[in-house]
Amino acid sequence: MNLDAMPLDVERIRRDFPALAREIRGQRVVYLDSAASSQKPESVLRAMDDAYRCYYANVHRGVYQMAEESTAAFEAARAKVTRFVGARSSRELVFVRNATEAINLVAYSWGRANLQAGDAVVLSHMEHHANIGPWQMLAEERDIELRWIPMTDDFRLDLSTLDELLRGARLLAVTAMSNVLGTINDIRPLADAAHAHDALLLVDACQYVPHVATDIVEWDADFVAFSAHKMLGPSGIGALCAREEILDAMPPFLGGGEMIRDVRLDGFTTNELPWKFEAGTPAIVEAIGWGAAIDYLAALGMTEVRDHEERLTRYALDALTERFGDAIHIYGPRDVSIRGGAISFLFDDIHAHDISQVLDQRGVCVRAGHHCAKPLMRRLGVPATSRASFYVYNTEAEVDALVAALVAAEAFFRI
C-alpha cells in the first residue's frame, strides 16, 4: 500500500455514476460486479452523446470537417489508451471488440502463421476461457501441445517447473490478474523466462489495467489484451498491444475496408499499422468514450485507485472472516498487496446462485457461477462461487451491506 497516496473522495466519485443512484425494491443498489463490467461516469456518457449529436461521421475516409473531427477524436482516443498502458507507439495498439477478440486475433493470425504440429503453448490453471478456448481450437486444428502452469495451495502460480514447461514452447499466455482469485501475477519474470526459451509472452490484462498502473514496456510483453468496459468505458471495444515488428510480420486477421491499401484483381496490399488489423467501420464512438474513461481514471490517479482498492479489499476480507469464520470459504491470497479486489467465496451446502439471488433481494449485485474459468473451478473443487468485486466507487458501507445481506442469506438457508 502506498502511504503517500491521497484517499479517493468516493462520495464525490459516486455522484458521477448515474446507475449508482438507482433503487431496486426500495433499496439503493450496491453494485459489486465490476470485475464483470464497470459502471460508466457522466463524462463518458457525455463524450459519447456529444460524438453522436455533434460530429459523428465515418473515420479516415472523408475530407469534410465533421469527418475530420471524428477521425481526430478517434485517433486521440487511441493515443490516450497507448499512453495509459505505456505502449511504445500508437502503431502498436490495435482496436478490437474486446480482449477475447484480441486473443483470438493472436491465435488466428500469429498462431496460424507460426505454430505447427508438435509446437507448445503454455497456459495456466488461472486462465479465463478467453485465453483457453482459442488455443484449444488451434491445438485441435494444428495438433499443437498445450501445457499448464499449476496453482499452489495459496492461490499463486506454481513456477517450480516453469523452465521445463517452456522448453520447446513458442508462446506463454497468462493472466496478469485472476478474475476469480484476484491473484496478481508478476509479469516481468514470466517474460524473462519465456524469452530465455525463445518463446513470446501474451498477457491477458483485462483485470489488471483498470486497477493498477500499467507499463507494458516494463513488462517486456509481446502481446497484451484488455477491454474498455472493465475500466469505466463502453462495451464493444478493446485493444491488442503488440510489438510493431511482430504485427508487421503477422498476416491480416479480417479482410475488407480500412485494412486495405490497394486492391487489384490479382491481389491486395495491406494498410500500415495499426489499421492493417482494423477491417471495416470501427467502434468510433466507443473509442471516444474509452478516451473519456481514461481521462477520468488519470484524473483520479492510478496510484490512488490501487490504494483505495487495497484498503477496501482488506476491509472486506477482515469483515467476512470476522463475521463468518470457517463457515465461509474465501478463494485467493489474503495479502492485499498481491491481489485485486475480486473476492470469490462459498458457503458449505449453499449454492453460489442461491446466495446471489437472495442478495439481489437486498439490492446487492454480486456475480455467481464459474466466472468463465471452469478449469480453475475444478482445481478448487467447486462448481461455482459467488464473487464480489470492487472499484473506485465502492465504499466500506457497501461492504457492510454485503455482509449484512450474507447474514440474512445464511440464516434463510440454515432454517
LINQUI-V212138 format. One record per backbone hydrogen bond with DSSP energy under -0.5 kcal/mol. CO is the residue of the C=O (numbers start at 1). NH is the residue of the N-H. If there is no record, write none. Layout:
co:CO nh:NH
co:CO nh:NH
This chain:
co:1 nh:3
co:2 nh:5
co:8 nh:10
co:9 nh:13
co:10 nh:14
co:11 nh:15
co:12 nh:15
co:13 nh:16
co:14 nh:17
co:16 nh:18
co:16 nh:42
co:17 nh:20
co:18 nh:21
co:19 nh:22
co:22 nh:29
co:24 nh:27
co:27 nh:24
co:29 nh:31
co:30 nh:32
co:30 nh:365
co:32 nh:389
co:33 nh:36
co:33 nh:37
co:41 nh:44
co:41 nh:45
co:42 nh:46
co:43 nh:47
co:44 nh:48
co:45 nh:49
co:46 nh:50
co:47 nh:51
co:48 nh:52
co:49 nh:53
co:50 nh:54
co:50 nh:55
co:51 nh:55
co:51 nh:56
co:64 nh:68
co:65 nh:69
co:66 nh:70
co:67 nh:71
co:68 nh:72
co:69 nh:73
co:70 nh:74
co:71 nh:75
co:72 nh:76
co:73 nh:77
co:74 nh:78
co:75 nh:79
co:76 nh:80
co:77 nh:81
co:78 nh:82
co:79 nh:83
co:80 nh:84
co:81 nh:85
co:82 nh:86
co:82 nh:87
co:83 nh:86
co:84 nh:214
co:85 nh:216
co:86 nh:217
co:89 nh:92
co:90 nh:93
co:92 nh:94
co:92 nh:242
co:94 nh:240
co:96 nh:238
co:98 nh:102
co:99 nh:103
co:100 nh:104
co:101 nh:105
co:102 nh:106
co:103 nh:107
co:104 nh:108
co:105 nh:109
co:105 nh:110
co:106 nh:111
co:107 nh:112
co:109 nh:113
co:110 nh:114
co:111 nh:115
co:116 nh:119
co:119 nh:145
co:120 nh:170
co:120 nh:171
co:121 nh:123
co:121 nh:147
co:122 nh:173
co:123 nh:149
co:124 nh:127
co:128 nh:131
co:129 nh:132
co:129 nh:133
co:132 nh:135
co:132 nh:136
co:133 nh:137
co:134 nh:138
co:135 nh:139
co:136 nh:140
co:137 nh:141
co:138 nh:142
co:139 nh:143
co:143 nh:118
co:145 nh:121
co:145 nh:147
co:147 nh:123
co:148 nh:150
co:149 nh:125
co:150 nh:158
co:152 nh:155
co:156 nh:152
co:157 nh:159
co:159 nh:162
co:161 nh:165
co:162 nh:166
co:163 nh:167
co:164 nh:167
co:166 nh:169
co:168 nh:120
co:170 nh:200
co:171 nh:122
co:172 nh:202
co:174 nh:204
co:176 nh:185
co:178 nh:182
co:182 nh:340
co:183 nh:178
co:183 nh:185
co:185 nh:187
co:186 nh:190
co:187 nh:191
co:188 nh:192
co:189 nh:193
co:190 nh:194
co:191 nh:195
co:192 nh:196
co:193 nh:197
co:194 nh:197
co:194 nh:199
co:195 nh:198
co:200 nh:172
co:201 nh:222
co:201 nh:223
co:202 nh:174
co:202 nh:204
co:203 nh:205
co:203 nh:225
co:204 nh:176
co:204 nh:177
co:205 nh:209
co:206 nh:210
co:208 nh:211
co:208 nh:212
co:215 nh:219
co:216 nh:220
co:216 nh:221
co:222 nh:243
co:223 nh:203
co:224 nh:241
co:225 nh:205
co:226 nh:239
co:228 nh:231
co:228 nh:233
co:229 nh:38
co:237 nh:228
co:238 nh:96
co:239 nh:226
co:240 nh:94
co:241 nh:224
co:243 nh:246
co:243 nh:247
co:244 nh:248
co:245 nh:249
co:246 nh:250
co:256 nh:259
co:257 nh:259
co:257 nh:280
co:259 nh:271
co:262 nh:269
co:264 nh:267
co:267 nh:264
co:269 nh:261
co:269 nh:262
co:272 nh:275
co:272 nh:276
co:274 nh:277
co:275 nh:278
co:282 nh:284
co:283 nh:287
co:284 nh:288
co:285 nh:289
co:286 nh:290
co:287 nh:291
co:288 nh:292
co:289 nh:293
co:290 nh:294
co:291 nh:295
co:292 nh:296
co:293 nh:297
co:294 nh:298
co:295 nh:299
co:296 nh:300
co:297 nh:301
co:301 nh:305
co:302 nh:306
co:303 nh:307
co:304 nh:308
co:305 nh:309
co:306 nh:310
co:307 nh:311
co:308 nh:312
co:309 nh:313
co:310 nh:314
co:311 nh:315
co:312 nh:316
co:313 nh:317
co:314 nh:318
co:315 nh:319
co:316 nh:320
co:317 nh:321
co:318 nh:322
co:319 nh:323
co:320 nh:324
co:321 nh:325
co:324 nh:327
co:325 nh:328
co:327 nh:348
co:328 nh:330
co:329 nh:331
co:329 nh:346
co:330 nh:332
co:331 nh:344
co:334 nh:336
co:335 nh:338
co:336 nh:339
co:338 nh:184
co:341 nh:343
co:341 nh:390
co:342 nh:344
co:343 nh:388
co:344 nh:331
co:345 nh:386
co:346 nh:329
co:347 nh:350
co:350 nh:347
co:351 nh:355
co:352 nh:356
co:353 nh:357
co:354 nh:358
co:355 nh:359
co:356 nh:360
co:357 nh:361
co:358 nh:361
co:359 nh:362
co:359 nh:364
co:360 nh:363
co:363 nh:30
co:363 nh:365
co:364 nh:366
co:365 nh:32
co:367 nh:387
co:369 nh:385
co:370 nh:373
co:372 nh:129
co:373 nh:377
co:374 nh:378
co:375 nh:379
co:376 nh:380
co:377 nh:381
co:377 nh:382
co:385 nh:369
co:386 nh:345
co:387 nh:367
co:388 nh:343
co:389 nh:34
co:391 nh:394
co:395 nh:399
co:396 nh:400
co:397 nh:401
co:398 nh:402
co:399 nh:403
co:400 nh:404
co:401 nh:405
co:402 nh:406
co:403 nh:407
co:404 nh:408
co:405 nh:409
co:406 nh:410
co:407 nh:411
co:408 nh:412
co:409 nh:413
co:410 nh:414
co:411 nh:415
co:412 nh:415
